[in-house]
Amino acid sequence: MTEVVRLDEATTFEVLSVVTLLLVALFGAIIAYQAYRGYRRNGATSMLYLAVGLALLTVFPFLVNVGLNTVANPTQVAVVFFENVCRLLGLVTITYSLYGRH
């Protein structure tokens, strides 16, 4: 089992890393929600794909990181892999929202 790092024992870099990850997820969720509202208001499916893509790009990597490290004891490579899969799916979805047929 991995050792739990307490907040009062964490380095400044570790704390800043967690804070920036949280802020990316927070702002990504706000922007994705606004895109979803645009979809609901106008019925434009491209806005729905944009909302999903933004969530996959910003929110899901944070949730994967926290979820995997909470539930399992994964290697760092596994966590980074699943975070990058989320980011890739997000970018593909955003690309589809821009160029796909709706």
RONU-358106 format. One line per field, with one value per residue: y, z, x of N, C-alpha, C in turn; residue number from 1; residue in three letters. Coordinates in nm, 3 decimals, m for minus. Last residue first. Layout:
n_c2 = (Y / ...)
n_c3 = (Z / ...)
n_c1 = (X / ...)
ca_c2 = (Y / ...)
ca_c3 = (Z / ...)
ca_c1 = (X / ...)
c_c2 = (Y / ...)
c_c3 = (Z / ...)
c_c1 = (X / ...)
i = (NUM / ...)
aa = (ALA / ...)
END
This chain:
n_c2 = (1.706 / 1.601 / 1.768 / 1.982 / 2.046 / 1.811 / 1.668 / 1.802 / 1.721 / 1.446 / 1.450 / 1.562 / 1.357 / 1.142 / 1.250 / 1.265 / 0.992 / 0.902 / 1.038 / 0.903 / 0.648 / 0.706 / 0.796 / 0.554 / 0.386 / 0.514 / 0.484 / 0.198 / 0.196 / 0.081 / 0.210 / 0.427 / 0.654 / 0.655 / 0.657 / 0.909 / 1.102 / 1.047 / 1.070 / 1.338 / 1.459 / 1.372 / 1.491 / 1.771 / 1.812 / 1.648 / 1.582 / 1.841 / 1.902 / 1.706 / 1.784 / 2.038 / 1.967 / 1.818 / 2.029 / 2.193 / 2.035 / 2.036 / 2.292 / 2.386 / 2.619 / 2.543 / 2.315 / 2.419 / 2.606 / 2.433 / 2.319 / 2.539 / 2.566 / 2.326 / 2.372 / 2.583 / 2.446 / 2.242 / 2.394 / 2.503 / 2.256 / 2.143 / 2.348 / 2.337 / 2.082 / 2.121 / 2.323 / 2.177 / 1.980 / 2.145 / 2.273 / 2.049 / 1.979 / 2.216 / 2.215 / 1.883 / 1.775 / 1.772 / 1.867 / 1.670 / 1.352 / 1.088 / 0.747 / 0.507 / 0.226 / m0.118)
n_c3 = (m3.799 / m3.879 / m3.739 / m3.663 / m3.392 / m3.264 / m3.326 / m3.154 / m2.911 / m2.930 / m2.932 / m2.678 / m2.516 / m2.577 / m2.469 / m2.196 / m2.138 / m2.190 / m1.988 / m1.763 / m1.819 / m1.804 / m1.542 / m1.409 / m1.504 / m1.405 / m1.133 / m1.054 / m0.805 / m0.597 / m0.580 / m0.481 / m0.497 / m0.745 / m0.907 / m0.829 / m0.894 / m1.174 / m1.263 / m1.203 / m1.376 / m1.626 / m1.623 / m1.664 / m1.922 / m2.131 / m2.071 / m2.077 / m2.346 / m2.464 / m2.372 / m2.495 / m2.768 / m2.795 / m2.750 / m2.965 / m3.173 / m3.150 / m3.047 / m2.894 / m2.749 / m2.476 / m2.461 / m2.558 / m2.360 / m2.145 / m2.233 / m2.207 / m1.929 / m1.854 / m1.951 / m1.780 / m1.531 / m1.574 / m1.606 / m1.352 / m1.210 / m1.331 / m1.276 / m0.995 / m0.948 / m1.052 / m0.876 / m0.632 / m0.687 / m0.726 / m0.480 / m0.322 / m0.441 / m0.397 / m0.120 / 0.011 / 0.295 / 0.556 / 0.574 / 0.425 / 0.402 / 0.194 / 0.258 / 0.072 / m0.075 / 0.000)
n_c1 = (m2.367 / m2.051 / m1.759 / m1.601 / m1.653 / m1.705 / m1.476 / m1.301 / m1.413 / m1.356 / m1.076 / m1.030 / m1.140 / m0.975 / m0.736 / m0.804 / m0.842 / m0.583 / m0.445 / m0.541 / m0.441 / m0.159 / m0.128 / m0.187 / 0.016 / 0.245 / 0.221 / 0.016 / m0.250 / m0.427 / m0.764 / m0.916 / m0.749 / m0.632 / m0.861 / m0.976 / m0.782 / m0.757 / m1.021 / m1.072 / m0.884 / m0.981 / m1.248 / m1.212 / m1.084 / m1.170 / m1.431 / m1.540 / m1.501 / m1.667 / m1.920 / m1.935 / m1.917 / m2.150 / m2.330 / m2.275 / m2.365 / m2.638 / m2.832 / m3.040 / m3.032 / m3.036 / m2.878 / m2.633 / m2.582 / m2.546 / m2.307 / m2.142 / m2.153 / m2.029 / m1.772 / m1.699 / m1.704 / m1.519 / m1.285 / m1.262 / m1.219 / m0.991 / m0.807 / m0.813 / m0.701 / m0.445 / m0.356 / m0.354 / m0.163 / 0.062 / 0.088 / 0.159 / 0.403 / 0.554 / 0.574 / 0.519 / 0.332 / 0.263 / 0.009 / m0.124 / 0.035 / 0.026 / 0.036 / 0.208 / 0.046 / 0.084)
ca_c2 = (1.701 / 1.628 / 1.655 / 1.938 / 2.152 / 1.919 / 1.629 / 1.807 / 1.863 / 1.491 / 1.391 / 1.633 / 1.493 / 1.134 / 1.219 / 1.387 / 1.089 / 0.849 / 1.075 / 1.047 / 0.670 / 0.647 / 0.888 / 0.675 / 0.353 / 0.499 / 0.618 / 0.260 / 0.182 / 0.120 / 0.108 / 0.292 / 0.628 / 0.656 / 0.544 / 0.782 / 1.088 / 1.052 / 0.944 / 1.233 / 1.482 / 1.333 / 1.348 / 1.719 / 1.882 / 1.707 / 1.475 / 1.764 / 1.982 / 1.709 / 1.652 / 2.024 / 2.055 / 1.752 / 1.914 / 2.244 / 2.065 / 1.920 / 2.264 / 2.254 / 2.629 / 2.664 / 2.310 / 2.309 / 2.650 / 2.526 / 2.236 / 2.481 / 2.674 / 2.350 / 2.261 / 2.606 / 2.567 / 2.208 / 2.310 / 2.592 / 2.348 / 2.069 / 2.309 / 2.457 / 2.112 / 2.018 / 2.354 / 2.296 / 1.941 / 2.051 / 2.352 / 2.124 / 1.883 / 2.171 / 2.323 / 1.992 / 1.785 / 1.714 / 1.943 / 1.805 / 1.447 / 1.214 / 0.866 / 0.591 / 0.348 / 0.000)
ca_c3 = (m3.687 / m3.932 / m3.768 / m3.803 / m3.487 / m3.248 / m3.389 / m3.299 / m2.947 / m2.921 / m3.045 / m2.799 / m2.511 / m2.609 / m2.610 / m2.271 / m2.120 / m2.269 / m2.128 / m1.776 / m1.817 / m1.924 / m1.653 / m1.385 / m1.529 / m1.550 / m1.188 / m1.081 / m0.939 / m0.576 / m0.608 / m0.483 / m0.378 / m0.628 / m0.909 / m0.815 / m0.756 / m1.083 / m1.280 / m1.138 / m1.231 / m1.581 / m1.607 / m1.539 / m1.800 / m2.136 / m2.084 / m1.953 / m2.243 / m2.491 / m2.335 / m2.350 / m2.709 / m2.813 / m2.661 / m2.830 / m3.166 / m3.098 / m3.136 / m2.956 / m2.894 / m2.520 / m2.416 / m2.627 / m2.498 / m2.143 / m2.222 / m2.340 / m2.013 / m1.817 / m2.007 / m1.924 / m1.553 / m1.545 / m1.715 / m1.464 / m1.175 / m1.329 / m1.415 / m1.065 / m0.903 / m1.108 / m1.018 / m0.646 / m0.657 / m0.830 / m0.600 / m0.294 / m0.436 / m0.533 / m0.186 / m0.036 / 0.151 / 0.523 / 0.647 / 0.372 / 0.475 / 0.218 / 0.247 / 0.192 / m0.082 / 0.000)
ca_c1 = (m2.463 / m2.187 / m1.849 / m1.597 / m1.617 / m1.802 / m1.602 / m1.279 / m1.414 / m1.494 / m1.148 / m0.988 / m1.191 / m1.118 / m0.747 / m0.770 / m0.952 / m0.694 / m0.421 / m0.563 / m0.586 / m0.220 / m0.102 / m0.268 / m0.124 / 0.228 / 0.208 / 0.146 / m0.193 / m0.288 / m0.662 / m0.971 / m0.829 / m0.544 / m0.770 / m1.047 / m0.828 / m0.641 / m0.948 / m1.150 / m0.877 / m0.846 / m1.228 / m1.268 / m1.044 / m1.037 / m1.332 / m1.543 / m1.436 / m1.524 / m1.866 / m1.947 / m1.817 / m2.021 / m2.331 / m2.249 / m2.221 / m2.566 / m2.719 / m3.054 / m3.041 / m3.105 / m3.018 / m2.701 / m2.600 / m2.659 / m2.428 / m2.162 / m2.204 / m2.168 / m1.852 / m1.708 / m1.785 / m1.658 / m1.334 / m1.290 / m1.326 / m1.117 / m0.835 / m0.860 / m0.836 / m0.532 / m0.374 / m0.438 / m0.301 / 0.018 / 0.056 / 0.036 / 0.292 / 0.526 / 0.502 / 0.604 / 0.352 / 0.393 / 0.112 / m0.113 / m0.049 / 0.097 / m0.049 / 0.206 / 0.126 / 0.000)
c_c2 = (1.705 / 1.608 / 1.699 / 1.829 / 2.108 / 2.031 / 1.741 / 1.770 / 1.879 / 1.639 / 1.440 / 1.580 / 1.572 / 1.273 / 1.212 / 1.364 / 1.215 / 0.943 / 1.019 / 1.090 / 0.818 / 0.676 / 0.835 / 0.772 / 0.476 / 0.470 / 0.612 / 0.398 / 0.238 / 0.109 / 0.162 / 0.185 / 0.482 / 0.631 / 0.539 / 0.663 / 0.952 / 1.027 / 0.938 / 1.097 / 1.371 / 1.353 / 1.307 / 1.571 / 1.816 / 1.762 / 1.528 / 1.651 / 1.909 / 1.788 / 1.649 / 1.892 / 2.041 / 1.836 / 1.839 / 2.130 / 2.119 / 1.944 / 2.149 / 2.218 / 2.496 / 2.661 / 2.427 / 2.305 / 2.544 / 2.580 / 2.323 / 2.393 / 2.624 / 2.461 / 2.280 / 2.497 / 2.592 / 2.328 / 2.272 / 2.513 / 2.438 / 2.162 / 2.236 / 2.428 / 2.234 / 2.044 / 2.249 / 2.329 / 2.060 / 2.012 / 2.263 / 2.206 / 1.954 / 2.072 / 2.282 / 2.098 / 1.901 / 1.726 / 1.888 / 1.885 / 1.587 / 1.310 / 0.988 / 0.715 / 0.429 / 0.125)
c_c3 = (m3.739 / m3.819 / m3.826 / m3.839 / m3.633 / m3.349 / m3.377 / m3.374 / m3.098 / m2.957 / m3.046 / m2.923 / m2.635 / m2.609 / m2.654 / m2.421 / m2.202 / m2.258 / m2.221 / m1.922 / m1.823 / m1.928 / m1.782 / m1.501 / m1.512 / m1.584 / m1.339 / m1.140 / m0.948 / m0.710 / m0.573 / m0.494 / m0.370 / m0.498 / m0.787 / m0.812 / m0.734 / m0.940 / m1.184 / m1.149 / m1.157 / m1.431 / m1.571 / m1.518 / m1.670 / m2.002 / m2.079 / m1.957 / m2.109 / m2.386 / m2.354 / m2.303 / m2.556 / m2.754 / m2.672 / m2.728 / m3.028 / m3.092 / m3.079 / m3.052 / m2.965 / m2.671 / m2.470 / m2.590 / m2.581 / m2.283 / m2.218 / m2.340 / m2.156 / m1.903 / m1.975 / m1.992 / m1.703 / m1.569 / m1.697 / m1.586 / m1.293 / m1.302 / m1.423 / m1.212 / m0.976 / m1.071 / m1.087 / m0.793 / m0.677 / m0.809 / m0.714 / m0.416 / m0.413 / m0.537 / m0.328 / m0.104 / 0.118 / 0.375 / 0.623 / 0.443 / 0.421 / 0.285 / 0.281 / 0.166 / 0.046 / 0.000)
c_c1 = (m2.603 / m2.286 / m1.981 / m1.696 / m1.635 / m1.776 / m1.706 / m1.406 / m1.392 / m1.506 / m1.293 / m1.058 / m1.155 / m1.182 / m0.893 / m0.783 / m0.926 / m0.814 / m0.529 / m0.548 / m0.622 / m0.370 / m0.165 / m0.251 / m0.213 / 0.082 / 0.184 / 0.121 / m0.052 / m0.215 / m0.524 / m0.863 / m0.871 / m0.619 / m0.681 / m0.955 / m0.893 / m0.685 / m0.831 / m1.082 / m0.951 / m0.827 / m1.086 / m1.232 / m1.089 / m0.991 / m1.190 / m1.440 / m1.432 / m1.447 / m1.715 / m1.886 / m1.817 / m1.907 / m2.197 / m2.248 / m2.184 / m2.416 / m2.637 / m2.943 / m3.061 / m3.132 / m3.100 / m2.849 / m2.669 / m2.688 / m2.553 / m2.287 / m2.228 / m2.229 / m1.999 / m1.792 / m1.805 / m1.749 / m1.479 / m1.339 / m1.362 / m1.235 / m0.968 / m0.890 / m0.893 / m0.679 / m0.461 / m0.461 / m0.396 / m0.128 / 0.008 / m0.007 / 0.160 / 0.409 / 0.464 / 0.518 / 0.444 / 0.425 / 0.253 / m0.004 / m0.022 / 0.000 / 0.034 / 0.121 / 0.109 / 0.089)
i = (102 / 101 / 100 / 99 / 98 / 97 / 96 / 95 / 94 / 93 / 92 / 91 / 90 / 89 / 88 / 87 / 86 / 85 / 84 / 83 / 82 / 81 / 80 / 79 / 78 / 77 / 76 / 75 / 74 / 73 / 72 / 71 / 70 / 69 / 68 / 67 / 66 / 65 / 64 / 63 / 62 / 61 / 60 / 59 / 58 / 57 / 56 / 55 / 54 / 53 / 52 / 51 / 50 / 49 / 48 / 47 / 46 / 45 / 44 / 43 / 42 / 41 / 40 / 39 / 38 / 37 / 36 / 35 / 34 / 33 / 32 / 31 / 30 / 29 / 28 / 27 / 26 / 25 / 24 / 23 / 22 / 21 / 20 / 19 / 18 / 17 / 16 / 15 / 14 / 13 / 12 / 11 / 10 / 9 / 8 / 7 / 6 / 5 / 4 / 3 / 2 / 1)
aa = (HIS / ARG / GLY / TYR / LEU / SER / TYR / THR / ILE / THR / VAL / LEU / GLY / LEU / LEU / ARG / CYS / VAL / ASN / GLU / PHE / PHE / VAL / VAL / ALA / VAL / GLN / THR / PRO / ASN / ALA / VAL / THR / ASN / LEU / GLY / VAL / ASN / VAL / LEU / PHE / PRO / PHE / VAL / THR / LEU / LEU / ALA / LEU / GLY / VAL / ALA / LEU / TYR / LEU / MET / SER / THR / ALA / GLY / ASN / ARG / ARG / TYR / GLY / ARG / TYR / ALA / GLN / TYR / ALA / ILE / ILE / ALA / GLY / PHE / LEU / ALA / VAL / LEU / LEU / LEU / THR / VAL / VAL / SER / LEU / VAL / GLU / PHE / THR / THR / ALA / GLU / ASP / LEU / ARG / VAL / VAL / GLU / THR / MET)
END
